[in-house]
Amino acid sequence: MLNNMLRYGGYIAEIGYDDSADSFHGRVIGMRDVIDFYGRTPEELRKEFAASIEAYLSWCEEEGEKPEKTWLGKLTFRPTEEQRRRFAAAAAARRMSVNAWAMSVLDRESRAVESEIPEVGTGRNC
């Protein structure tokens, strides 16, 4: 289990300890909108995370905005020559394009990591 991340309603937050505030701090990752939250205890942090997501979703609803789930844009990778050779060979062995193979590997690995992130709650239908 990853102890520096939390999930709630499809949103993922990275957490840490903020010495200056003498509390735990969390920030939702993977989106342009900024959602921060604090808690003095792990339980308080989890509650504040859920409350922050619910407040964000309510604000979006009131403003007629679509809630963000992820940032938009392209991912750029700069593999070494050796990595490019290995990627091409691995993709060819699977009879896939390098792009399709990379997407498959990234999807599988990110799902494995996500399954280790503790779930605070499911939230509303996000």
DSSP file (Angstrom, degrees, kcal/mol; ACC not computed):
  #  RESIDUE AA STRUCTURE BP1 BP2  ACC     N-H-->O    O-->H-N    N-H-->O    O-->H-N    TCO  KAPPA ALPHA  PHI   PSI    X-CA   Y-CA   Z-CA
    1    1 A M              0   0    0      0, 0.0     2,-0.5     0, 0.0   116,-0.2   0.000 360.0 360.0 360.0 135.4    0.0    0.0    0.0
    2    2 A L        -     0   0    0    114,-2.3     3,-0.4   111,-0.2   111,-0.0  -0.708 360.0-168.9 -82.0 127.9    1.3    3.5   -0.9
    3    3 A N  S    S+     0   0    0     -2,-0.5    -1,-0.1     1,-0.2   114,-0.1   0.354  78.2  62.0-101.8   6.9    1.2    5.7    2.2
    4    4 A N  S    S+     0   0    0     10,-0.0    11,-3.0    12,-0.0     2,-0.3   0.202 100.5  56.9-113.6  15.7    1.9    9.0    0.4
    5    5 A M  E     -A   14   0A   0     -3,-0.4     2,-0.3     9,-0.3     9,-0.2  -0.980  57.1-167.0-144.0 154.6   -1.3    9.0   -1.7
    6    6 A L  E     -A   13   0A   0      7,-2.1     7,-2.8    -2,-0.3     2,-0.4  -0.966   9.3-147.9-137.6 154.8   -5.0    8.8   -1.3
    7    7 A R  E     +Ab  12 119A   0    111,-2.3   113,-3.7    -2,-0.3   114,-0.7  -0.953  18.3 167.5-122.5 144.8   -8.0    8.2   -3.7
    8    8 A Y  E >  S-Ab  11 121A   0      3,-2.5     3,-2.5    -2,-0.4   114,-0.2  -0.868  70.2 -19.9-155.5 122.4  -11.5    9.6   -3.5
    9    9 A G  T 3  S-     0   0    0    112,-1.8   113,-0.1     1,-0.3     3,-0.1   0.801 127.7 -47.8  54.1  34.1  -14.2    9.5   -6.2
   10   10 A G  T 3  S+     0   0    0      1,-0.3     2,-0.3   113,-0.0    -1,-0.3   0.414 115.7 114.7  88.1  -3.1  -11.7    8.9   -8.9
   11   11 A Y  E <   -A    8   0A   0     -3,-2.5    -3,-2.5    17,-0.0     2,-0.4  -0.792  51.5-152.9-101.1 145.6   -9.4   11.7   -7.8
   12   12 A I  E     -A    7   0A   0     17,-0.5    17,-2.8    -2,-0.3     2,-0.4  -0.958   9.0-166.9-121.3 135.8   -5.9   11.0   -6.5
   13   13 A A  E     -AC   6  28A   0     -7,-2.8    -7,-2.1    -2,-0.4     2,-0.4  -0.944  15.7-140.0-123.7 143.7   -3.9   13.1   -4.1
   14   14 A E  E     -AC   5  27A   0     13,-2.5    13,-2.0    -2,-0.4     2,-0.3  -0.844  27.5-161.4 -95.6 136.3   -0.3   13.2   -3.1
   15   15 A I  E     + C   0  26A   0    -11,-3.0     2,-0.3    -2,-0.4    11,-0.2  -0.865  19.4 151.0-123.5 156.0    0.2   13.7    0.6
   16   16 A G  E     - C   0  25A   0      9,-2.3     9,-2.9    -2,-0.3     2,-0.5  -0.917  45.1 -85.6-160.9-176.4    3.1   14.8    2.8
   17   17 A Y  E     - C   0  24A   0     -2,-0.3     2,-0.8     7,-0.2     7,-0.2  -0.911  27.8-153.6-109.3 131.9    3.8   16.6    6.1
   18   18 A D  E >>> - C   0  23A   0      5,-3.1     5,-1.6    -2,-0.5     4,-1.0  -0.881   5.6-169.7-106.1 103.2    4.1   20.4    6.2
   19   19 A D  T 345S+     0   0    0     -2,-0.8     3,-0.4     1,-0.2    -1,-0.2   0.875  85.6  57.7 -59.1 -38.9    6.4   21.4    9.1
   20   20 A S  T 345S+     0   0    0      1,-0.3    -1,-0.2     2,-0.1    -2,-0.0   0.809 116.7  33.7 -66.2 -28.6    5.5   25.1    8.7
   21   21 A A  T <45S-     0   0    0     -3,-0.6    -1,-0.3     2,-0.2    -2,-0.2   0.461 101.9-132.8-101.1  -4.5    1.8   24.3    9.3
   22   22 A D  T  <5S+     0   0    0     -4,-1.0     2,-0.3    -3,-0.4    -3,-0.2   0.895  74.3  88.3  51.2  44.3    2.4   21.4   11.7
   23   23 A S  E   <S-C   18   0A   0     -5,-1.6    -5,-3.1    22,-0.0    17,-0.2  -0.971  85.7 -85.0-157.3 169.1    0.0   19.3    9.7
   24   24 A F  E     -CD  17  39A   0     15,-3.0    15,-1.9    -2,-0.3     2,-0.4  -0.566  40.9-157.0 -78.6 146.5   -0.4   16.9    6.8
   25   25 A H  E     -CD  16  38A   0     -9,-2.9    -9,-2.3    -2,-0.2     2,-0.3  -0.976   9.0-172.7-127.6 139.5   -0.9   18.5    3.4
   26   26 A G  E     -CD  15  37A   0     11,-3.0    11,-2.1    -2,-0.4     2,-0.4  -0.963   5.6-171.7-130.4 151.5   -2.5   17.0    0.4
   27   27 A R  E     -CD  14  36A   0    -13,-2.0   -13,-2.5    -2,-0.3     9,-0.2  -0.983  28.1-121.0-142.2 129.6   -2.9   18.1   -3.2
   28   28 A V  E     -C   13   0A   0      7,-2.4     7,-0.4    -2,-0.4     3,-0.3  -0.491  36.2-150.5 -67.5 134.4   -4.9   16.5   -6.0
   29   29 A I        +     0   0    0    -17,-2.8   -17,-0.5    -2,-0.2     3,-0.1  -0.684  62.1  40.3-108.2 160.3   -2.7   15.5   -8.8
   30   30 A G  S    S+     0   0    0     -2,-0.2    41,-1.4     1,-0.2     2,-0.3   0.674  94.0  86.3  83.7  19.4   -3.2   15.2  -12.6
   31   31 A M  S    S-     0   0    0     -3,-0.3    -1,-0.2    39,-0.3    40,-0.1  -0.982  72.8-129.2-147.3 159.0   -5.4   18.2  -13.2
   32   32 A R  S    S+     0   0    0     -2,-0.3    -1,-0.1    38,-0.2    39,-0.1   0.891  88.1  82.6 -75.8 -40.3   -5.1   22.0  -13.8
   33   33 A D  S    S-     0   0    0      1,-0.1     2,-0.6     2,-0.0    -2,-0.2  -0.366  82.9-128.4 -62.2 145.5   -7.5   23.0  -11.1
   34   34 A V        +     0   0    0     -7,-0.0     2,-0.5     2,-0.0    -1,-0.1  -0.875  28.1 177.8-104.1 122.8   -5.7   23.2   -7.7
   35   35 A I        +     0   0    0     -2,-0.6    -7,-2.4    -7,-0.4     2,-0.3  -0.942   9.0 173.3-125.5 108.1   -7.3   21.3   -4.8
   36   36 A D  E     +D   27   0A   0     -2,-0.5     2,-0.3    -9,-0.2    -9,-0.2  -0.795   2.6 176.3-109.9 154.1   -5.3   21.5   -1.6
   37   37 A F  E     -D   26   0A   0    -11,-2.1   -11,-3.0    -2,-0.3     2,-0.3  -0.986  10.9-155.8-156.1 155.2   -6.3   20.2    1.9
   38   38 A Y  E     +D   25   0A   0     -2,-0.3     2,-0.3   -13,-0.2   -13,-0.2  -0.917  10.6 174.3-132.0 154.8   -4.8   19.9    5.4
   39   39 A G  E     -D   24   0A   0    -15,-1.9   -15,-3.0    -2,-0.3     6,-0.1  -0.933  29.4-143.9-159.3 140.5   -5.3   17.8    8.4
   40   40 A R  S    S+     0   0    0     -2,-0.3    -1,-0.1   -17,-0.2   -15,-0.1   0.761  93.0  32.7 -76.1 -24.6   -3.5   17.5   11.8
   41   41 A T  S  > S-     0   0    0      1,-0.1     4,-2.6   -17,-0.1     5,-0.2  -0.865  89.4-110.7-124.9 161.4   -4.1   13.7   11.9
   42   42 A P  H  > S+     0   0    0      0, 0.0     4,-2.4     0, 0.0     5,-0.2   0.902 120.4  51.1 -57.7 -40.0   -4.4   11.1    9.1
   43   43 A E  H  > S+     0   0    0      2,-0.2     4,-2.3     1,-0.2     5,-0.2   0.924 110.5  47.8 -63.6 -43.9   -8.1   10.8    9.8
   44   44 A E  H  > S+     0   0    0      1,-0.2     4,-2.5     2,-0.2    -1,-0.2   0.887 110.4  53.1 -63.4 -38.5   -8.6   14.5    9.6
   45   45 A L  H  X S+     0   0    0     -4,-2.6     4,-2.4     2,-0.2    -2,-0.2   0.930 108.6  49.1 -62.3 -45.6   -6.6   14.6    6.4
   46   46 A R  H  X S+     0   0    0     -4,-2.4     4,-2.2     1,-0.2    -2,-0.2   0.920 112.6  48.1 -60.3 -44.0   -8.8   11.9    4.8
   47   47 A K  H  X S+     0   0    0     -4,-2.3     4,-2.6     1,-0.2    -1,-0.2   0.907 112.1  48.9 -63.7 -41.9  -12.0   13.8    5.9
   48   48 A E  H  X S+     0   0    0     -4,-2.5     4,-2.6     2,-0.2    -1,-0.2   0.856 108.3  54.6 -67.4 -35.0  -10.7   17.1    4.5
   49   49 A F  H  X S+     0   0    0     -4,-2.4     4,-2.2     2,-0.2    -2,-0.2   0.963 111.6  43.8 -61.0 -51.6   -9.7   15.4    1.2
   50   50 A A  H  X S+     0   0    0     -4,-2.2     4,-2.5     1,-0.2    -2,-0.2   0.921 114.9  49.4 -59.6 -44.7  -13.3   14.1    0.8
   51   51 A A  H  X S+     0   0    0     -4,-2.6     4,-2.4     1,-0.2    -1,-0.2   0.884 110.0  51.6 -63.3 -38.6  -14.8   17.4    1.8
   52   52 A S  H  X S+     0   0    0     -4,-2.6     4,-2.2     2,-0.2    -1,-0.2   0.897 110.9  46.9 -66.5 -41.0  -12.5   19.3   -0.7
   53   53 A I  H  X S+     0   0    0     -4,-2.2     4,-2.7     2,-0.2     5,-0.2   0.932 113.3  48.6 -65.9 -45.0  -13.5   17.0   -3.6
   54   54 A E  H  X S+     0   0    0     -4,-2.5     4,-2.3     1,-0.2    -2,-0.2   0.892 111.7  49.7 -62.8 -39.2  -17.2   17.4   -2.7
   55   55 A A  H  X S+     0   0    0     -4,-2.4     4,-2.5     2,-0.2    -1,-0.2   0.905 111.1  50.0 -64.8 -41.0  -16.8   21.2   -2.4
   56   56 A Y  H  X S+     0   0    0     -4,-2.2     4,-2.5     2,-0.2    -2,-0.2   0.925 111.6  47.5 -61.8 -45.8  -15.0   21.2   -5.8
   57   57 A L  H  X S+     0   0    0     -4,-2.7     4,-2.1     2,-0.2    -2,-0.2   0.880 112.4  49.6 -65.7 -37.7  -17.8   19.2   -7.4
   58   58 A S  H  X S+     0   0    0     -4,-2.3     4,-2.7     2,-0.2    -2,-0.2   0.918 110.4  50.3 -65.4 -43.4  -20.5   21.4   -5.9
   59   59 A W  H  X S+     0   0    0     -4,-2.5     4,-2.4     2,-0.2     6,-0.2   0.926 110.4  49.9 -60.3 -45.5  -18.7   24.5   -7.1
   60   60 A C  H  X>S+     0   0    0     -4,-2.5     5,-2.5     1,-0.2     4,-0.9   0.912 111.5  49.2 -59.3 -42.9  -18.5   23.0  -10.7
   61   61 A E  H ><5S+     0   0    0     -4,-2.1     3,-0.6     1,-0.2    -2,-0.2   0.924 112.0  47.7 -62.9 -45.4  -22.2   22.2  -10.5
   62   62 A E  H 3<5S+     0   0    0     -4,-2.7    -1,-0.2     1,-0.2    -2,-0.2   0.868 116.5  43.7 -63.3 -37.6  -23.1   25.8   -9.4
   63   63 A E  H 3<5S-     0   0    0     -4,-2.4    -1,-0.2    -5,-0.2    -2,-0.2   0.517 110.3-119.6 -87.0  -6.2  -20.9   27.4  -12.1
   64   64 A G  T <<5 +     0   0    0     -4,-0.9     2,-0.3    -3,-0.6    -3,-0.2   0.763  66.4 142.4  71.9  24.3  -22.1   25.0  -14.8
   65   65 A E      < -     0   0    0     -5,-2.5    -1,-0.3    -6,-0.2    -2,-0.1  -0.691  55.9-118.7 -97.2 149.9  -18.5   23.8  -15.3
   66   66 A K        -     0   0    0     -2,-0.3    -5,-0.0    -3,-0.1    -9,-0.0  -0.776  36.2-116.3 -85.6 125.8  -17.5   20.3  -16.1
   67   67 A P        -     0   0    0      0, 0.0     2,-0.2     0, 0.0   -10,-0.1  -0.339  28.7-119.7 -62.4 140.2  -15.3   18.9  -13.3
   68   68 A E        +     0   0    0      1,-0.1     3,-0.1    -2,-0.0   -37,-0.1  -0.573  32.0 174.8 -77.9 142.5  -11.8   18.0  -14.3
   69   69 A K        -     0   0    0      1,-0.5     2,-0.3    -2,-0.2    -1,-0.1   0.583  69.9  -2.0-113.7 -27.5  -10.6   14.5  -14.0
   70   70 A T  S    S-     0   0    0    -59,-0.1    -1,-0.5     0, 0.0   -39,-0.3  -0.982  78.1 -93.7-158.1 161.2   -7.2   14.8  -15.6
   71   71 A W        -     0   0    0    -41,-1.4     2,-0.3    -2,-0.3   -40,-0.1  -0.400  38.9-125.3 -76.9 159.5   -5.0   17.4  -17.4
   72   72 A L        +     0   0    0     -2,-0.1     2,-0.2     2,-0.0    -1,-0.1  -0.734  57.6  70.9-102.7 153.6   -5.1   17.7  -21.2
   73   73 A G  S    S-     0   0    0     -2,-0.3     2,-0.3     2,-0.0    -2,-0.0  -0.750  73.9 -61.8 135.3-179.7   -2.1   17.4  -23.4
   74   74 A K        -     0   0    0     -2,-0.2     2,-0.5     2,-0.0    -2,-0.0  -0.704  36.2-130.7-101.1 151.8    0.5   15.1  -24.8
   75   75 A L        -     0   0    0     -2,-0.3     2,-0.5     2,-0.0    -2,-0.0  -0.872  21.5-158.4 -97.8 135.3    3.1   13.1  -23.0
   76   76 A T        -     0   0    0     -2,-0.5     2,-0.4     2,-0.0    -2,-0.0  -0.967   8.3-173.0-118.4 126.9    6.6   13.5  -24.4
   77   77 A F        -     0   0    0     -2,-0.5    -2,-0.0     2,-0.0     0, 0.0  -0.904  13.1-162.0-116.3 146.8    9.2   10.9  -23.8
   78   78 A R        -     0   0    0     -2,-0.4    -2,-0.0     0, 0.0     2,-0.0  -0.667  20.0-175.7-126.9  76.4   12.9   11.1  -24.7
   79   79 A P        -     0   0    0      0, 0.0    -2,-0.0     0, 0.0     2,-0.0  -0.316  27.5-109.8 -72.0 156.1   14.2    7.5  -24.6
   80   80 A T     >  -     0   0    0      1,-0.1     4,-2.6    -2,-0.0     5,-0.2  -0.262  35.4-100.4 -72.4 169.8   17.9    6.8  -25.1
   81   81 A E  H  > S+     0   0    0      1,-0.2     4,-2.1     2,-0.2     5,-0.1   0.915 125.6  49.7 -57.8 -44.6   19.0    5.0  -28.3
   82   82 A E  H  > S+     0   0    0      1,-0.2     4,-2.3     2,-0.2    -1,-0.2   0.906 110.5  49.5 -63.8 -42.5   19.2    1.7  -26.4
   83   83 A Q  H  > S+     0   0    0      2,-0.2     4,-3.1     1,-0.2     5,-0.2   0.915 108.9  52.4 -63.8 -42.3   15.7    2.2  -24.9
   84   84 A R  H  X S+     0   0    0     -4,-2.6     4,-2.5     1,-0.2    -1,-0.2   0.913 109.5  49.9 -58.6 -42.6   14.2    3.0  -28.4
   85   85 A R  H  X S+     0   0    0     -4,-2.1     4,-2.2     2,-0.2    -2,-0.2   0.939 113.7  44.8 -61.6 -47.3   15.8   -0.2  -29.7
   86   86 A R  H  X S+     0   0    0     -4,-2.3     4,-2.7     2,-0.2    -2,-0.2   0.897 112.7  51.4 -65.2 -40.5   14.4   -2.3  -26.9
   87   87 A F  H  X S+     0   0    0     -4,-3.1     4,-2.6     1,-0.2     5,-0.2   0.923 110.7  48.3 -62.0 -44.1   10.9   -0.6  -27.1
   88   88 A A  H  X S+     0   0    0     -4,-2.5     4,-2.4    -5,-0.2    -1,-0.2   0.904 113.3  47.7 -63.6 -41.4   10.8   -1.3  -30.9
   89   89 A A  H  X S+     0   0    0     -4,-2.2     4,-2.3     2,-0.2    -2,-0.2   0.918 112.8  48.0 -66.2 -43.4   11.8   -5.0  -30.3
   90   90 A A  H  X S+     0   0    0     -4,-2.7     4,-1.2     2,-0.2    -2,-0.2   0.912 113.2  48.1 -64.3 -42.3    9.3   -5.5  -27.5
   91   91 A A  H  <>S+     0   0    0     -4,-2.6     5,-2.7    -5,-0.2     3,-0.4   0.922 111.8  49.3 -64.3 -44.2    6.5   -3.9  -29.6
   92   92 A A  H ><5S+     0   0    0     -4,-2.4     3,-1.3     1,-0.2    -1,-0.2   0.892 106.7  56.0 -63.2 -39.3    7.3   -6.0  -32.6
   93   93 A A  H 3<5S+     0   0    0     -4,-2.3    -1,-0.2     1,-0.3    -2,-0.2   0.808 112.2  43.0 -62.8 -29.1    7.3   -9.2  -30.5
   94   94 A R  T 3<5S-     0   0    0     -4,-1.2    -1,-0.3    -3,-0.4    -2,-0.2   0.371 114.4-119.4 -95.2   2.8    3.8   -8.3  -29.4
   95   95 A R  T < 5S+     0   0    0     -3,-1.3     2,-0.3    -4,-0.3    -3,-0.2   0.926  73.8 123.5  56.5  47.6    2.8   -7.4  -33.0
   96   96 A M      < -     0   0    0     -5,-2.7    -1,-0.2    -6,-0.1    -2,-0.1  -0.901  68.5-103.6-130.7 158.5    2.0   -3.8  -31.8
   97   97 A S     >  -     0   0    0     -2,-0.3     4,-2.7     1,-0.1     5,-0.2  -0.435  39.1-111.1 -71.7 160.8    3.1   -0.4  -32.8
   98   98 A V  H  > S+     0   0    0      1,-0.2     4,-2.8     2,-0.2     5,-0.2   0.901 120.4  52.0 -60.8 -39.5    5.5    1.2  -30.3
   99   99 A N  H  > S+     0   0    0      2,-0.2     4,-2.5     1,-0.2    -1,-0.2   0.942 111.5  44.7 -62.5 -47.8    2.8    3.7  -29.4
  100  100 A A  H  > S+     0   0    0      2,-0.2     4,-2.2     1,-0.2    -2,-0.2   0.901 114.9  49.3 -63.8 -40.8    0.2    0.9  -28.7
  101  101 A W  H  X S+     0   0    0     -4,-2.7     4,-2.5     2,-0.2    -2,-0.2   0.932 111.7  48.1 -63.7 -45.9    2.8   -1.1  -26.8
  102  102 A A  H  X S+     0   0    0     -4,-2.8     4,-3.0     1,-0.2     5,-0.2   0.910 111.4  50.4 -61.8 -42.7    3.9    1.8  -24.7
  103  103 A M  H  X S+     0   0    0     -4,-2.5     4,-2.6    -5,-0.2    -1,-0.2   0.905 110.8  50.1 -61.3 -41.1    0.2    2.7  -23.9
  104  104 A S  H  X S+     0   0    0     -4,-2.2     4,-2.5     2,-0.2    -2,-0.2   0.927 113.5  44.4 -62.7 -46.5   -0.4   -1.0  -22.9
  105  105 A V  H  X S+     0   0    0     -4,-2.5     4,-2.6     2,-0.2     5,-0.2   0.934 115.5  47.2 -65.5 -46.5    2.6   -1.0  -20.6
  106  106 A L  H  X S+     0   0    0     -4,-3.0     4,-2.5     1,-0.2     5,-0.2   0.897 113.0  49.4 -63.4 -40.1    1.8    2.4  -19.0
  107  107 A D  H  X S+     0   0    0     -4,-2.6     4,-2.1    -5,-0.2    -2,-0.2   0.942 112.9  46.5 -63.4 -48.2   -1.8    1.4  -18.5
  108  108 A R  H  X S+     0   0    0     -4,-2.5     4,-1.9    -5,-0.2    -2,-0.2   0.933 116.3  44.2 -60.3 -47.9   -0.9   -1.9  -16.9
  109  109 A E  H  X S+     0   0    0     -4,-2.6     4,-2.2     1,-0.2    -1,-0.2   0.895 112.9  50.1 -67.7 -40.4    1.7   -0.3  -14.6
  110  110 A S  H  X S+     0   0    0     -4,-2.5     4,-2.6    -5,-0.2    -1,-0.2   0.865 110.1  51.5 -68.5 -33.8   -0.4    2.7  -13.6
  111  111 A R  H  X S+     0   0    0     -4,-2.1     4,-1.9    -5,-0.2    -1,-0.2   0.892 108.9  51.5 -66.2 -39.2   -3.4    0.4  -12.8
  112  112 A A  H  < S+     0   0    0     -4,-1.9     4,-0.5     2,-0.2    -2,-0.2   0.923 113.5  43.6 -63.3 -44.3   -1.1   -1.7  -10.5
  113  113 A V  H >< S+     0   0    0     -4,-2.2     3,-1.6     1,-0.2     4,-0.4   0.924 111.1  54.5 -66.4 -44.3    0.1    1.4   -8.7
  114  114 A E  H >< S+     0   0    0     -4,-2.6     3,-1.4     1,-0.3    -1,-0.2   0.845 100.4  60.6 -59.8 -33.9   -3.4    2.8   -8.4
  115  115 A S  T 3< S+     0   0    0     -4,-1.9    -1,-0.3     1,-0.3    -2,-0.2   0.706 101.3  55.1 -67.7 -17.4   -4.6   -0.4   -6.8
  116  116 A E  T <  S+     0   0    0     -3,-1.6  -114,-2.3    -4,-0.5    -1,-0.3   0.525  85.0  99.4 -89.9  -7.3   -2.1    0.2   -4.0
  117  117 A I  S <  S-     0   0    0     -3,-1.4  -111,-0.1    -4,-0.4  -114,-0.1  -0.696  82.6-114.7 -84.5 124.9   -3.5    3.7   -3.2
  118  118 A P        -     0   0    0      0, 0.0  -111,-2.3     0, 0.0     2,-0.6  -0.305  24.8-131.7 -60.5 138.3   -5.8    3.7   -0.2
  119  119 A E  E     -b    7   0A   0   -113,-0.2  -111,-0.2     1,-0.2     3,-0.1  -0.823  19.1-172.8 -94.3 122.0   -9.4    4.7   -1.0
  120  120 A V  E     -     0   0A   0   -113,-3.7     2,-0.3    -2,-0.6  -112,-0.2   0.838  67.2 -47.7 -79.5 -36.0  -11.0    7.3    1.2
  121  121 A G  E     -b    8   0A   0   -114,-0.7  -112,-1.8     1,-0.1    -1,-0.4  -0.953  46.2-106.0 176.9 173.5  -14.4    6.9   -0.3
  122  122 A T        -     0   0    0     -2,-0.3     4,-0.3  -114,-0.2  -114,-0.1   0.684  47.9-163.8 -94.4 -19.3  -16.2    6.7   -3.6
  123  123 A G        -     0   0    0      2,-0.1    -1,-0.1  -114,-0.1  -114,-0.1  -0.151  43.5 -33.7  66.4-167.2  -17.8   10.1   -3.5
  124  124 A R  S    S-     0   0    0      1,-0.1     2,-1.4  -115,-0.1   -67,-0.0  -0.233  90.0 -66.2 -77.1 175.7  -20.6   10.9   -5.8
  125  125 A N              0   0    0      1,-0.2    -1,-0.1    -2,-0.0    -2,-0.1  -0.478 360.0 360.0 -65.5  94.3  -20.9    9.5   -9.3
  126  126 A C              0   0    0     -2,-1.4    -1,-0.2    -4,-0.3    -2,-0.0   0.408 360.0 360.0 -95.2 360.0  -17.9   11.2  -10.8
